[in-house]
Amino acid sequence: MTEDASCHPSVFPACFFLTLMPLKPEDKTRASGVKVSPAQRQIASTFHLSTICPDRVSQARRGLFGERLGDCNFEKPLAACGYSQGRDDDLDWELANTREKTSSDPWLPSGNHLTHDLLLLLMRSGSAFMMVNTSGRFAGQRALLLTPQLKENDTHCVIFNYYIGGRDNSHPGHLNVYIKENNSPMGMPIWNVSGPASRSWGQVELAISTYWPNFYQIVFEAVTSGQRGLLAIKDVVVQGHQCMNTPHFLTIKGVEVNAGQTASFHCTVNGRKKDNFRLWLQGMGGREAPMKATKPWNNRRFIGTFDVENTTKGDSGRYRCIVHSDKGVGVSNYGELTIKQPPVPIAPPQLTAVGATYLWIQLNANSINGDGPIIDREVEYRTVSGTMYDLQPVDKTTHKIGHLDPDTEYEISVLLTRPLEGGTGAPGPPLRARTKCAGEAFRLLKKLRSFLNPKV
């Protein structure tokens, strides 16, 4: 292998390249200025070890082991790339190979639908591509194209080219891109474009932060507008390094809150913050949250904070962070948002004993609406007529409410609390109970108290 100056060990001392050539027993390890560990020596005992620059590792991998899973230039059938047409859609994508077909072939729309200049431009693209002909279609018809399931171990970048063709200032349709993680629904698009029609191919970077053991599929969706034209993609490439112009995310964690509270997601972006970055939180069900604030983590990373406010059970689900740059989009993994409902007893407490100045109750709070675990219990009671109110903590299943007035009716409820802020539920169904009558002396004392303090 020829060595160049940019690949010299003094520039990239950790560079190496394995050439698949068995060594003879008498051969020795060859390492051009590269330090070799015992494990590397064992590998080198079977293969020649030479140097190569890091930015050529991807090219070398392609040359030795074939294309990466997910790569497709569409010069061969879709099945050879592991791609597939969608099932729950209205149209199929069409494979067009400009190296093998002429502009008069039926796979291209006729001249009545597209301009001659557009046909020439497509022919000059010099490669195969996938296209959806929007001419003669109703608005809203969809065509889905899915990549194989991708299981990447580390930071990587997916690049593809797209084209929107048609008459000047026309809008033949929308091109949407989804990231379908594991076997979950597609969710919401992470990137889209709708025109107007152009006369050049555009390129998009996808910085996808979903790693093994999770997997994902990229779904390309073309949606017709009812206008004539075409939507096309070509040259999908999976690169084994980070995107050059689009940041990626570190793994985000799930969040649990009680209903009615604010759920805060913290997303760490691996890349320096730029003015052209636009960040938001995207829920699989469609709810979104704008970025609340950012703070630097170090000179290469910053953290974005996103708040999902006034949460309800309906907000539960999976959320991810998205950042748009001028060249593409970065997508985090999904983090689960769990909304817990504060517990409320189903039944009222039970009365077990009555006195002139006390009431014994059984909490009867084993059956609840809402979520546990229960970490605190309280008894709330008040006079049915009057303003007396009190709240007492309880640490047992039975409780004595003392220092009550004789012959007085009270309303008693149980409150339960689960972990986290806002975990106390509403009072459960009330129990109404009256204390017993007291003796004549006590009744006179009560009348005297009322006379001296008429507001009591």
Number of C-alpha atoms within 10 A of each C-alpha: 8 7 13 9 8 11 19 16 19 12 11 15 16 15 22 20 19 17 16 11 10 12 14 10 8 6 11 13 18 16 16 15 14 17 12 16 9 8 9 12 17 12 14 21 19 19 19 19 23 20 24 24 21 16 12 13 16 16 15 17 15 12 10 11 9 11 16 16 16 21 21 24 19 21 20 12 12 18 10 11 19 15 21 17 19 18 11 9 14 12 20 19 23 16 19 20 21 18 13 10 14 13 16 11 9 9 15 20 19 15 13 9 18 19 16 12 12 18 18 11 14 22 17 11 15 12 17 23 25 22 23 24 25 27 20 12 16 13 14 14 16 23 23 22 20 20 21 18 19 20 17 19 14 14 18 19 22 21 18 19 16 21 24 27 31 26 19 11 11 18 22 29 31 20 24 18 21 20 24 19 20 16 11 11 12 16 17 17 18 19 18 14 14 18 18 16 20 17 15 14 17 13 16 19 25 28 27 26 23 26 18 11 9 15 17 24 20 22 22 23 23 31 25 29 21 17 19 22 26 24 26 22 23 24 19 20 19 22 17 19 16 19 22 10 16 22 27 26 26 17 17 19 15 17 17 16 22 25 24 18 19 17 20 17 24 19 25 22 25 19 16 14 18 8 6 10 15 15 22 19 23 23 23 19 15 11 12 17 18 15 18 12 11 15 12 14 13 11 10 11 17 18 20 20 20 24 18 19 14 12 20 18 14 9 20 20 16 19 28 23 32 25 22 20 18 12 14 20 24 24 22 23 23 21 18 17 23 20 22 24 21 26 25 23 23 15 18 19 22 18 18 12 12 16 17 18 18 18 22 16 20 16 24 17 20 10 11 16 13 15 18 17 12 15 12 15 19 19 22 18 20 17 19 16 10 11 9 11 12 10 14 13 13 16 10 9 12 15 19 15 16 12 10 17 19 19 16 16 18 22 17 28 22 28 25 24 22 22 17 13 13 16 24 22 21 15 18 23 17 17 17 18 18 21 19 17 15 15 10 9 9 12 14 11 11 15 13 12 12 12 11 10 9 9 8 10
